[in-house]
Amino acid sequence: MLRILAAVLRPVLLSPPLARAGYLYATLVGVVWGAVLSTGRIRRIEGLFVFTGVPTWAFSRGGSCIGGVYLTDENAGARVLEHEQLHRQQWKKYGLTFPLVYFLAGTDPLKNRFEVEAGLEAGGYR
């Protein structure tokens, strides 16, 4: 039954208009979150908003991508930003389903397909 439901919902949830709306909403949330918490430099690099100086309790690992926003304390080197650009593309594809599918892919970044796809080395995992 669950597979049937997933097969029916997948095309709807991943439809480009709905995924795009989810991506834009997540980006708005990320911008607000970053604007409130950031004490560092705020930049826009190739469409990705980068908020530095964010307290470490506000994100996981070295930083978090929410829609088109990357939140971090100081982990914003060129390689990491390449990695986060790929997460931005994943957000665009999956919209608001991205947090769920990311969670279902597992918490171990070495086995999480989204981290592997974004590049483990660039993300600082190797």
C-alpha positions as CSV (number, residue, x, y, z in Angstrom):
1,M,0.0,0.0,0.0
2,L,2.8,2.4,0.9
3,R,4.5,1.7,-2.4
4,I,1.3,2.5,-4.3
5,L,0.9,5.7,-2.4
6,A,4.5,6.7,-3.1
7,A,4.1,5.9,-6.8
8,V,1.0,8.1,-7.0
9,L,2.5,11.0,-4.9
10,R,6.0,11.1,-6.4
11,P,5.1,12.7,-9.7
12,V,2.9,15.2,-7.9
13,L,5.4,16.2,-5.2
14,L,8.3,16.3,-7.6
15,S,6.5,18.2,-10.3
16,P,8.6,21.2,-11.3
17,P,6.1,23.8,-10.2
18,L,5.6,22.3,-6.8
19,A,9.3,21.5,-6.3
20,R,10.1,25.1,-7.3
21,A,7.6,26.6,-4.9
22,G,9.1,24.4,-2.1
23,Y,12.6,25.5,-3.0
24,L,11.6,29.2,-2.9
25,Y,9.8,28.8,0.4
26,A,12.8,27.0,1.9
27,T,15.1,29.7,0.6
28,L,12.9,32.4,2.2
29,V,13.0,30.6,5.5
30,G,16.8,30.2,5.2
31,V,17.3,33.9,4.4
32,V,15.2,34.9,7.4
33,W,17.0,32.4,9.7
34,G,20.4,33.6,8.4
35,A,19.5,37.3,8.6
36,V,18.4,37.0,12.2
37,L,21.4,34.9,13.4
38,S,24.3,35.9,11.2
39,T,27.0,38.1,12.7
40,G,29.4,37.7,9.8
41,R,29.6,38.4,6.1
42,I,26.6,37.8,3.9
43,R,27.3,37.1,0.2
44,R,25.5,35.8,-2.8
45,I,27.7,33.5,-4.9
46,E,26.3,32.0,-8.1
47,G,22.8,32.2,-6.8
48,L,23.6,30.7,-3.3
49,F,23.1,33.0,-0.3
50,V,26.0,32.4,2.1
51,F,25.6,33.5,5.7
52,T,28.6,33.3,7.9
53,G,29.0,34.0,11.6
54,V,25.9,31.8,12.3
55,P,26.1,30.2,15.8
56,T,27.0,26.5,15.6
57,W,23.8,25.4,17.3
58,A,21.8,26.7,14.4
59,F,23.0,24.2,11.8
60,S,24.5,20.7,11.6
61,R,28.0,19.6,10.8
62,G,30.0,22.4,9.2
63,G,27.0,24.1,7.8
64,S,23.5,23.6,6.4
65,C,21.9,24.3,3.1
66,I,18.3,25.4,3.2
67,G,16.9,25.9,-0.3
68,G,19.3,28.4,-1.9
69,V,20.9,29.4,1.5
70,Y,24.0,28.1,3.2
71,L,24.4,28.8,6.9
72,T,27.7,28.3,8.6
73,D,30.0,29.8,11.2
74,E,33.1,30.1,9.0
75,N,33.2,27.0,6.8
76,A,32.8,28.8,3.5
77,G,35.8,27.9,1.3
78,A,35.6,27.5,-2.4
79,R,35.4,23.6,-2.3
80,V,32.7,23.7,0.4
81,L,30.6,26.2,-1.6
82,E,30.9,23.9,-4.7
83,H,29.4,21.1,-2.5
84,E,26.7,23.4,-1.2
85,Q,25.8,24.5,-4.8
86,L,25.0,20.8,-5.5
87,H,22.8,20.6,-2.4
88,R,21.0,23.8,-3.8
89,Q,20.4,21.9,-7.0
90,Q,19.0,18.9,-5.0
91,W,16.7,21.3,-3.2
92,K,15.5,22.6,-6.6
93,K,14.7,19.1,-7.7
94,Y,13.0,17.8,-4.6
95,G,11.5,21.0,-3.1
96,L,10.1,20.5,0.4
97,T,10.4,16.8,0.1
98,F,14.2,17.2,0.3
99,P,14.5,17.2,4.1
100,L,12.5,13.9,4.2
101,V,14.4,12.1,1.5
102,Y,17.7,13.3,2.9
103,F,16.8,12.0,6.4
104,L,15.7,8.7,4.9
105,A,19.1,8.4,3.1
106,G,20.7,8.2,6.5
107,T,22.7,10.2,8.9
108,D,26.1,8.8,7.9
109,P,27.4,11.2,5.3
110,L,29.6,8.5,3.8
111,K,26.5,6.5,2.9
112,N,24.0,9.3,2.4
113,R,23.4,9.4,-1.4
114,F,22.9,13.2,-1.4
115,E,26.2,13.8,0.3
116,V,28.0,11.4,-2.0
117,E,26.4,13.1,-5.0
118,A,27.5,16.5,-3.7
119,G,31.0,15.3,-3.3
120,L,32.3,13.9,0.0
121,E,35.8,15.4,-0.3
122,A,34.5,18.9,-1.2
123,G,32.1,18.7,1.7
124,G,34.9,17.9,4.1
125,Y,33.9,14.3,4.8
126,R,37.2,12.8,3.6
